[in-house]
Amino acid sequence: MIPDYIPGHEFLNKGIDDLKANELTEEALLVLIGAPNLRALVHEIPFYSNPLEDSPEHLLYAKLEVRLGRSAHSAYNALVRRLVSAEHALQSLKSRGAV
């Protein structure tokens, strides 16, 4: 799991748990967006077992749009920024041998 001092850990840990349960939630889609980088940093990133009908980026945006309407764009960007912050923090820890 992602340590709780990593920004966005709550989204990523929920997404990891959701992927393990084969649930395609907003958090799971966020993890899938970052999966290539996250798998290099954290070895617990599961694969989603069903084929996706679109990219995780498009699916996440669509889910946000249904839930938030016109606010989806800013929410999507905020989630992606949290993902990138988490990736940078994990990369920094890895380069120091702490992960």
N, CA, C and O atoms as a MOPAC input file, in Angstrom:
PM7 MOZYME 1SCF
protein

 N      0.83600 1    -1.18900 1     0.00000 1
 C      0.00000 1     0.00000 1     0.00000 1
 C      0.87900 1     1.25000 1     0.00000 1
 O      2.05700 1     1.21100 1     0.35600 1
 N      0.27300 1     2.34300 1    -0.40600 1
 C      0.96100 1     3.62600 1    -0.46000 1
 C      0.98600 1     4.19600 1     0.96400 1
 O     -0.06000 1     4.29000 1     1.60500 1
 N      2.16500 1     4.57500 1     1.46500 1
 C      2.24400 1     5.12100 1     2.82700 1
 C      1.38900 1     6.38500 1     2.98100 1
 O      1.20000 1     7.13500 1     2.02300 1
 N      0.87800 1     6.61100 1     4.19000 1
 C     -0.05000 1     7.72400 1     4.39700 1
 C      0.59800 1     9.09700 1     4.34600 1
 O     -0.11300 1    10.10100 1     4.37300 1
 N      1.90700 1     9.17800 1     4.27500 1
 C      2.56200 1    10.48200 1     4.14700 1
 C      2.76000 1    10.88900 1     2.67400 1
 O      3.30100 1    11.95800 1     2.39000 1
 N      2.32800 1    10.04700 1     1.76200 1
 C      2.40400 1    10.35300 1     0.32500 1
 C      1.13200 1    11.10700 1    -0.06900 1
 O      0.03200 1    10.66600 1     0.26400 1
 N      1.26500 1    12.24400 1    -0.77700 1
 C      0.05800 1    12.97600 1    -1.19500 1
 C     -0.83000 1    12.11400 1    -2.09100 1
 O     -0.35100 1    11.46200 1    -3.01800 1
 N     -2.11700 1    12.12100 1    -1.80100 1
 C     -3.06200 1    11.34100 1    -2.59600 1
 C     -3.14100 1     9.87900 1    -2.22100 1
 O     -3.80000 1     9.10000 1    -2.90900 1
 N     -2.47800 1     9.48900 1    -1.13600 1
 C     -2.46100 1     8.06900 1    -0.74600 1
 C     -3.85400 1     7.51300 1    -0.55400 1
 O     -4.10200 1     6.34500 1    -0.85200 1
 N     -4.78200 1     8.34600 1    -0.05100 1
 C     -6.12800 1     7.85000 1     0.22100 1
 C     -6.84200 1     7.45200 1    -1.07000 1
 O     -7.55700 1     6.45000 1    -1.09700 1
 N     -6.65400 1     8.22800 1    -2.14300 1
 C     -7.24700 1     7.88400 1    -3.43700 1
 C     -6.59100 1     6.63300 1    -4.01800 1
 O     -7.26300 1     5.72900 1    -4.51500 1
 N     -5.26600 1     6.60500 1    -3.94100 1
 C     -4.53000 1     5.49300 1    -4.55700 1
 C     -4.77100 1     4.18400 1    -3.81800 1
 O     -4.95700 1     3.14700 1    -4.45600 1
 N     -4.77200 1     4.20900 1    -2.50100 1
 C     -5.01800 1     2.97200 1    -1.75000 1
 C     -6.43000 1     2.44700 1    -1.98000 1
 O     -6.63700 1     1.24000 1    -2.10600 1
 N     -7.40200 1     3.36100 1    -2.03300 1
 C     -8.77300 1     2.91800 1    -2.34200 1
 C     -8.82100 1     2.34700 1    -3.75000 1
 O     -9.46700 1     1.32400 1    -3.98200 1
 N     -8.14100 1     2.99900 1    -4.70100 1
 C     -8.12000 1     2.49900 1    -6.07300 1
 C     -7.47100 1     1.13100 1    -6.18100 1
 O     -7.94600 1     0.27800 1    -6.93000 1
 N     -6.39700 1     0.91200 1    -5.44400 1
 C     -5.73700 1    -0.40100 1    -5.43500 1
 C     -6.69100 1    -1.46100 1    -4.88800 1
 O     -6.82200 1    -2.54500 1    -5.45700 1
 N     -7.35600 1    -1.13400 1    -3.77400 1
 C     -8.32400 1    -2.08100 1    -3.20100 1
 C     -9.46900 1    -2.35400 1    -4.17100 1
 O     -9.91100 1    -3.49500 1    -4.30800 1
 N     -9.95000 1    -1.31000 1    -4.84300 1
 C    -11.04900 1    -1.47900 1    -5.79500 1
 C    -10.62400 1    -2.35400 1    -6.97900 1
 O    -11.39600 1    -3.19500 1    -7.43900 1
 N     -9.39800 1    -2.15500 1    -7.46800 1
 C     -8.91300 1    -2.99700 1    -8.57300 1
 C     -8.80100 1    -4.45100 1    -8.13400 1
 O     -9.13800 1    -5.35800 1    -8.89400 1
 N     -8.32800 1    -4.67400 1    -6.91000 1
 C     -8.24200 1    -6.04300 1    -6.39400 1
 C     -9.62200 1    -6.68800 1    -6.32600 1
 O     -9.75800 1    -7.89800 1    -6.50900 1
 N    -10.65800 1    -5.86700 1    -6.05800 1
 C    -12.04000 1    -6.35300 1    -6.01300 1
 C    -12.70000 1    -6.31400 1    -7.39200 1
 O    -13.89000 1    -6.60100 1    -7.52400 1
 N    -11.91900 1    -5.95600 1    -8.42200 1
 C    -12.39800 1    -5.88100 1    -9.80200 1
 C    -13.51400 1    -4.84800 1    -9.97100 1
 O    -14.43400 1    -5.03600 1   -10.76600 1
 N    -13.41500 1    -3.74600 1    -9.20300 1
 C    -14.37500 1    -2.65400 1    -9.29300 1
 C    -13.71200 1    -1.48200 1   -10.00500 1
 O    -12.59000 1    -1.10500 1    -9.66800 1
 N    -14.38200 1    -0.91900 1   -10.96400 1
 C    -13.82800 1     0.16300 1   -11.76700 1
 C    -14.37400 1     1.50600 1   -11.27900 1
 O    -15.20200 1     2.13300 1   -11.94000 1
 N    -13.89700 1     1.92600 1   -10.12200 1
 C    -14.31000 1     3.18900 1    -9.51500 1
 C    -13.44600 1     4.33300 1   -10.05100 1
 O    -12.49800 1     4.11300 1   -10.80500 1
 N    -13.79100 1     5.55000 1    -9.64800 1
 C    -12.96700 1     6.70200 1   -10.02100 1
 C    -11.53300 1     6.51600 1    -9.51600 1
 O    -10.57100 1     6.79600 1   -10.23100 1
 N    -11.40600 1     6.04700 1    -8.28900 1
 C    -10.07800 1     5.83600 1    -7.71500 1
 C     -9.31200 1     4.74400 1    -8.44900 1
 O     -8.10700 1     4.87000 1    -8.66900 1
 N    -10.00700 1     3.66900 1    -8.83000 1
 C     -9.36200 1     2.59000 1    -9.58400 1
 C     -8.87800 1     3.10000 1   -10.94000 1
 O     -7.79500 1     2.73100 1   -11.39400 1
 N     -9.67500 1     3.94200 1   -11.58200 1
 C     -9.26600 1     4.50800 1   -12.86900 1
 C     -8.05600 1     5.41300 1   -12.70400 1
 O     -7.18000 1     5.43900 1   -13.56900 1
 N     -7.99800 1     6.15300 1   -11.60700 1
 C     -6.82700 1     6.98900 1   -11.33900 1
 C     -5.57800 1     6.12500 1   -11.20800 1
 O     -4.52400 1     6.46900 1   -11.74200 1
 N     -5.69400 1     5.01200 1   -10.50400 1
 C     -4.56100 1     4.08200 1   -10.37900 1
 C     -4.17900 1     3.52100 1   -11.74200 1
 O     -2.99300 1     3.39700 1   -12.04800 1
 N     -5.15900 1     3.18200 1   -12.55900 1
 C     -4.85800 1     2.66400 1   -13.90200 1
 C     -4.15300 1     3.70300 1   -14.76300 1
 O     -3.29100 1     3.35900 1   -15.57100 1
 N     -4.51500 1     4.97200 1   -14.59500 1
 C     -3.82900 1     6.03300 1   -15.34100 1
 C     -2.35500 1     6.05500 1   -14.96300 1
 O     -1.48800 1     6.18500 1   -15.82800 1
 N     -2.07500 1     5.92900 1   -13.68600 1
 C     -0.68800 1     5.97300 1   -13.22200 1
 C     -0.00800 1     4.63000 1   -13.13600 1
 O      1.14900 1     4.55400 1   -12.72300 1
 N     -0.68900 1     3.56800 1   -13.51400 1
 C     -0.17300 1     2.21400 1   -13.32100 1
 C      1.23100 1     1.98200 1   -13.86800 1
 O      2.04700 1     1.39200 1   -13.16000 1
 N      1.55900 1     2.40900 1   -15.07800 1
 C      2.92400 1     2.13700 1   -15.56200 1
 C      4.00400 1     2.71300 1   -14.63800 1
 O      4.99100 1     2.04500 1   -14.33100 1
 N      3.80500 1     3.95300 1   -14.20400 1
 C      4.77800 1     4.55600 1   -13.29000 1
 C      4.68100 1     3.95300 1   -11.89800 1
 O      5.70000 1     3.67300 1   -11.26800 1
 N      3.45800 1     3.75200 1   -11.41500 1
 C      3.27400 1     3.22500 1   -10.06600 1
 C      3.83600 1     1.81600 1    -9.92400 1
 O      4.41300 1     1.48200 1    -8.89000 1
 N      3.67600 1     0.99300 1   -10.94700 1
 C      4.20200 1    -0.37800 1   -10.86700 1
 C      5.72000 1    -0.39100 1   -10.73600 1
 O      6.27900 1    -1.30200 1   -10.12700 1
 N      6.38600 1     0.60300 1   -11.29600 1
 C      7.84100 1     0.69300 1   -11.16300 1
 C      8.23700 1     1.13300 1    -9.75400 1
 O      9.37500 1     0.92400 1    -9.33400 1
 N      7.30100 1     1.74100 1    -9.02800 1
 C      7.59600 1     2.28400 1    -7.70200 1
 C      6.99300 1     1.47200 1    -6.57000 1
 O      7.57900 1     1.36400 1    -5.49200 1
 N      5.82100 1     0.90000 1    -6.81500 1
 C      5.08600 1     0.12800 1    -5.80400 1
 C      4.66300 1    -1.17500 1    -6.46500 1
 O      3.96700 1    -1.15500 1    -7.48000 1
 N      5.05900 1    -2.27000 1    -5.92000 1
 C      4.84200 1    -3.55700 1    -6.58800 1
 C      3.45200 1    -4.14300 1    -6.36900 1
 O      3.17100 1    -5.24100 1    -6.84800 1
 N      2.58500 1    -3.44200 1    -5.66400 1
 C      1.26400 1    -3.97600 1    -5.32200 1
 C      0.15800 1    -3.47400 1    -6.24400 1
 O     -1.01700 1    -3.57800 1    -5.89300 1
 N      0.49600 1    -2.94000 1    -7.39900 1
 C     -0.52000 1    -2.37300 1    -8.28300 1
 C     -1.11700 1    -3.49200 1    -9.13700 1
 O     -0.43900 1    -4.03800 1   -10.00800 1
 N     -2.38000 1    -3.83300 1    -8.89000 1
 C     -2.99500 1    -4.92300 1    -9.65600 1
 C     -3.40400 1    -4.49300 1   -11.06000 1
 O     -3.50200 1    -3.30400 1   -11.36400 1
 N     -3.63000 1    -5.45900 1   -11.87700 1
 C     -4.17200 1    -5.22700 1   -13.21600 1
 C     -5.68800 1    -5.35400 1   -13.12900 1
 O     -6.20200 1    -6.09800 1   -12.29400 1
 N     -6.40200 1    -4.63600 1   -13.98400 1
 C     -7.84500 1    -4.78800 1   -14.07400 1
 C     -8.10500 1    -5.91700 1   -15.04500 1
 O     -7.59400 1    -5.90700 1   -16.16400 1
 N     -8.89400 1    -6.89000 1   -14.62900 1
 C     -9.00800 1    -8.13200 1   -15.40000 1
 C     -9.93800 1    -8.04600 1   -16.60900 1
 O     -9.86800 1    -8.90700 1   -17.48600 1
 N    -10.79900 1    -7.04500 1   -16.68100 1
 C    -11.71600 1    -6.92300 1   -17.81300 1
 C    -11.17300 1    -5.91900 1   -18.82800 1
 O    -10.52800 1    -4.94400 1   -18.44300 1
 N    -11.42100 1    -6.13700 1   -20.09500 1
 C    -10.97300 1    -5.15000 1   -21.08600 1
 C    -11.74600 1    -3.84100 1   -20.91300 1
 O    -12.94800 1    -3.84800 1   -20.64700 1
 N    -11.04900 1    -2.73300 1   -21.06600 1
 C    -11.69100 1    -1.42600 1   -20.96100 1
 C    -12.23400 1    -1.02000 1   -22.32500 1
 O    -11.60700 1    -1.27900 1   -23.35300 1
 N    -13.40900 1    -0.38000 1   -22.32900 1
 C    -13.98800 1     0.06200 1   -23.59900 1
 C    -13.35400 1     1.36700 1   -24.08200 1
 O    -13.57800 1     1.78400 1   -25.21800 1
 N    -12.56400 1     2.01000 1   -23.22300 1
 C    -11.88700 1     3.25300 1   -23.57800 1
 C    -10.68000 1     3.39100 1   -22.66100 1
 O    -10.46200 1     2.54800 1   -21.79100 1
 N     -9.90100 1     4.43600 1   -22.84600 1
 C     -8.73400 1     4.64200 1   -21.99500 1
 C     -9.18800 1     4.98300 1   -20.57400 1
 O    -10.28200 1     5.51700 1   -20.39300 1
 N     -8.37000 1     4.68400 1   -19.57100 1
 C     -8.76100 1     5.03600 1   -18.20500 1
 C     -8.95700 1     6.54600 1   -18.04200 1
 O     -9.78900 1     6.97800 1   -17.24400 1
 N     -8.20100 1     7.34600 1   -18.78600 1
 C     -8.36700 1     8.80300 1   -18.72600 1
 C     -9.77900 1     9.20800 1   -19.15600 1
 O    -10.44100 1     9.99200 1   -18.47600 1
 N    -10.22800 1     8.67300 1   -20.27900 1
 C    -11.56500 1     9.00800 1   -20.77600 1
 C    -12.66200 1     8.46000 1   -19.87100 1
 O    -13.67600 1     9.11900 1   -19.64300 1
 N    -12.45600 1     7.26200 1   -19.36300 1
 C    -13.45900 1     6.67400 1   -18.46800 1
 C    -13.57600 1     7.45800 1   -17.16700 1
 O    -14.67800 1     7.67700 1   -16.66600 1
 N    -12.43400 1     7.88100 1   -16.62000 1
 C    -12.47500 1     8.68000 1   -15.38900 1
 C    -13.19500 1     9.99800 1   -15.63800 1
 O    -14.05100 1    10.39800 1   -14.84800 1
 N    -12.85500 1    10.67200 1   -16.72600 1
 C    -13.51200 1    11.94200 1   -17.02600 1
 C    -15.02200 1    11.74500 1   -17.19100 1
 O    -15.81100 1    12.55100 1   -16.69800 1
 N    -15.41700 1    10.69000 1   -17.87500 1
 C    -16.84400 1    10.42900 1   -18.07800 1
 C    -17.55800 1    10.20200 1   -16.74300 1
 O    -18.65800 1    10.71100 1   -16.53000 1
 N    -16.92900 1     9.43900 1   -15.84800 1
 C    -17.53600 1     9.20700 1   -14.52400 1
 C    -17.66200 1    10.52000 1   -13.75600 1
 O    -18.68600 1    10.78100 1   -13.12500 1
 N    -16.62800 1    11.33300 1   -13.81300 1
 C    -16.67000 1    12.62100 1   -13.12400 1
 C    -17.73800 1    13.52900 1   -13.72600 1
 O    -18.42200 1    14.25700 1   -13.00700 1
 N    -17.87600 1    13.48000 1   -15.04400 1
 C    -18.86600 1    14.32200 1   -15.71800 1
 C    -20.29100 1    13.93300 1   -15.31600 1
 O    -21.14700 1    14.79900 1   -15.14000 1
 N    -20.53800 1    12.64000 1   -15.17300 1
 C    -21.86500 1    12.19100 1   -14.73700 1
 C    -22.14000 1    12.68800 1   -13.32100 1
 O    -23.24300 1    13.13800 1   -13.01400 1
 N    -21.13400 1    12.60200 1   -12.47300 1
 C    -21.31400 1    12.96900 1   -11.06400 1
 C    -21.28000 1    14.47900 1   -10.85000 1
 O    -22.02800 1    14.99700 1   -10.02100 1
 N    -20.42400 1    15.19500 1   -11.58500 1
 C    -20.17600 1    16.60600 1   -11.28200 1
 C    -20.60200 1    17.59400 1   -12.37200 1
 O    -20.57400 1    18.80700 1   -12.16300 1
 N    -20.99300 1    17.07000 1   -13.52400 1
 C    -21.38600 1    17.96300 1   -14.61900 1
 C    -20.22800 1    18.82300 1   -15.08700 1
 O    -19.15000 1    18.31400 1   -15.39400 1
 N    -20.45300 1    20.13500 1   -15.14200 1
 C    -19.45000 1    21.04700 1   -15.68200 1
 C    -18.21000 1    21.16100 1   -14.79600 1
 O    -17.18900 1    21.68300 1   -15.24400 1
 N    -18.27000 1    20.69900 1   -13.58800 1
 C    -17.11300 1    20.74800 1   -12.68800 1
 C    -16.15900 1    19.58300 1   -12.91800 1
 O    -15.12300 1    19.49600 1   -12.25900 1
 N    -16.48800 1    18.70100 1   -13.83100 1
 C    -15.66700 1    17.50700 1   -14.07000 1
 C    -14.24700 1    17.86200 1   -14.47800 1
 O    -13.29600 1    17.20200 1   -14.05900 1
 N    -14.09800 1    18.89600 1   -15.29000 1
 C    -12.76900 1    19.25400 1   -15.79900 1
 C    -11.81800 1    19.60800 1   -14.65700 1
 O    -10.69800 1    19.10000 1   -14.60500 1
 N    -12.25000 1    20.46100 1   -13.75700 1
 C    -11.36800 1    20.85200 1   -12.65700 1
 C    -11.13100 1    19.68200 1   -11.70100 1
 O    -10.03000 1    19.53100 1   -11.17200 1
 N    -12.14200 1    18.86400 1   -11.48000 1
 C    -11.96300 1    17.69600 1   -10.60600 1
 C    -10.98100 1    16.70300 1   -11.22300 1
 O    -10.13700 1    16.14400 1   -10.52200 1
 N    -11.08900 1    16.48400 1   -12.52300 1
 C    -10.17700 1    15.58000 1   -13.23000 1
 C     -8.74200 1    16.08700 1   -13.09500 1
 O     -7.83500 1    15.33100 1   -12.74800 1
 N     -8.54900 1    17.37900 1   -13.37600 1
 C     -7.20400 1    17.95100 1   -13.27900 1
 C     -6.64900 1    17.85300 1   -11.86800 1
 O     -5.46200 1    17.57800 1   -11.69100 1
 N     -7.48500 1    18.07300 1   -10.86200 1
 C     -7.03600 1    17.97300 1    -9.47200 1
 C     -6.60500 1    16.54600 1    -9.14100 1
 O     -5.58500 1    16.34900 1    -8.47900 1
 N     -7.36300 1    15.55400 1    -9.59000 1
 C     -7.00200 1    14.15500 1    -9.33700 1
 C     -5.68900 1    13.78900 1   -10.02600 1
 O     -4.84400 1    13.11300 1    -9.43900 1
 N     -5.52200 1    14.22600 1   -11.24900 1
 C     -4.28800 1    13.92100 1   -11.97600 1
 C     -3.09300 1    14.60000 1   -11.30400 1
 O     -2.00800 1    14.02200 1   -11.23400 1
 N     -3.29000 1    15.83100 1   -10.81000 1
 C     -2.20500 1    16.50000 1   -10.07600 1
 C     -1.83500 1    15.72300 1    -8.81700 1
 O     -0.65600 1    15.60500 1    -8.48300 1
 N     -2.83200 1    15.19300 1    -8.12000 1
 C     -2.55100 1    14.37800 1    -6.91800 1
 C     -1.77100 1    13.11900 1    -7.30200 1
 O     -0.84800 1    12.71300 1    -6.59600 1
 N     -2.14600 1    12.51500 1    -8.41100 1
 C     -1.44000 1    11.32900 1    -8.89200 1
 C      0.02000 1    11.66100 1    -9.19500 1
 O      0.92500 1    10.93600 1    -8.78000 1
 N      0.24200 1    12.73800 1    -9.90600 1
 C      1.60600 1    13.13100 1   -10.26800 1
 C      2.41600 1    13.46200 1    -9.01800 1
 O      3.59400 1    13.11300 1    -8.93700 1
 N      1.79900 1    14.13000 1    -8.04600 1
 C      2.49400 1    14.42600 1    -6.78700 1
 C      2.89000 1    13.14200 1    -6.07200 1
 O      3.99800 1    13.03200 1    -5.54800 1
 N      1.98500 1    12.17800 1    -6.05300 1
 C      2.29200 1    10.89600 1    -5.42000 1
 C      3.43100 1    10.19100 1    -6.14500 1
 O      4.33300 1     9.64500 1    -5.51000 1
 N      3.38800 1    10.20400 1    -7.46100 1
 C      4.45900 1     9.56300 1    -8.23700 1
 C      5.80800 1    10.22300 1    -7.95400 1
 O      6.81800 1     9.53700 1    -7.79600 1
 N      5.82100 1    11.55100 1    -7.89200 1
 C      7.07900 1    12.25700 1    -7.61600 1
 C      7.59300 1    11.93700 1    -6.21200 1
 O      8.79000 1    11.72200 1    -6.02000 1
 N      6.69000 1    11.90600 1    -5.23400 1
 C      7.09800 1    11.58900 1    -3.86800 1
 C      7.63000 1    10.16000 1    -3.77600 1
 O      8.64800 1     9.91600 1    -3.12700 1
 N      6.95200 1     9.22600 1    -4.41800 1
 C      7.40900 1     7.83300 1    -4.41000 1
 C      8.75500 1     7.69000 1    -5.13300 1
 O      9.61700 1     6.92900 1    -4.69300 1
 N      8.93200 1     8.41200 1    -6.22900 1
 C     10.19900 1     8.36600 1    -6.95200 1
 C     11.31900 1     8.92400 1    -6.08700 1
 O     12.42500 1     8.38400 1    -6.07800 1
 N     11.04400 1     9.98400 1    -5.36900 1
 C     12.05100 1    10.57000 1    -4.48200 1
 C     12.44200 1     9.58700 1    -3.38500 1
 O     13.62400 1     9.42400 1    -3.08000 1
 N     11.45700 1     8.94000 1    -2.80100 1
 C     11.73800 1     7.93600 1    -1.76300 1
 C     12.53500 1     6.76100 1    -2.33700 1
 O     13.46500 1     6.25900 1    -1.70500 1
 N     12.15400 1     6.33200 1    -3.54900 1
 C     12.84900 1     5.20800 1    -4.15900 1
 C     14.30700 1     5.56500 1    -4.44100 1
 O     15.20200 1     4.74700 1    -4.23000 1
 N     14.54000 1     6.77600 1    -4.91300 1
 C     15.91800 1     7.17600 1    -5.23200 1
 C     16.78300 1     7.26500 1    -3.97900 1
 O     18.00800 1     7.17400 1    -4.05500 1
 N     16.13200 1     7.44600 1    -2.81700 1
 C     16.86300 1     7.45200 1    -1.55900 1
 C     16.87700 1     6.08900 1    -0.88700 1
 O     17.42100 1     5.92800 1     0.20600 1
 N     16.26600 1     5.09900 1    -1.55700 1
 C     16.25000 1     3.74000 1    -1.02100 1
 C     15.24300 1     3.52400 1     0.09600 1
 O     15.33900 1     2.54700 1     0.83900 1
 N     14.26800 1     4.43600 1     0.22000 1
 C     13.29200 1     4.34500 1     1.30900 1
 C     12.02400 1     3.58900 1     0.92600 1
 O     11.16900 1     3.35700 1     1.78100 1
 N     11.88500 1     3.20000 1    -0.34400 1
 C     10.68200 1     2.45100 1    -0.76600 1
 C     11.13500 1     1.09900 1    -1.28600 1
 O     10.30700 1     0.28800 1    -1.70000 1

